């Protein structure tokens, strides 16, 4: 059984991305494993495309693009609803 929630932040290093990274790190719990992925890396960009990411910053939680990131950008309330900051049972 996986005991960590996998959080991936897709970033281009812009100020909006940095703000999202700070928010995710602030909200993340001890069971959250946060990774920041650089969209300038071709492998990361390919994974982003496979996940349906069309703009950054974008947050993926346990392999699923957070609803708030599909078209309009990250929102703390929506990310919390998707599981950010909540330990796995």
Steps between C-alpha positions, in 0.01 A plus 500: 500500500631844408532728802595816311281726288697589184477870413659622176524870418571573134685830477668727247676700773272802459373709796155332483669160510715602797189621685329166437807306617506702823125442554528125438797471737313702765187284478672161456484260792763258627344231276542716188802441279536822295702507177555810288541414132665736251305530175824590320595132531367310194410193707300713743325680213406164344356378833308827535350455155400141586324630814308763302690799637459796267633781721721546803509504788314171529468257789457125470392308810546123501529495120189710429503860380320703766170638368608852584794467264298404194480832320511763773785445741547360851265589784575406861143396584476274195843349572399427859182334367720287270700376799787744549585518870298191587680187618416170335310258720 
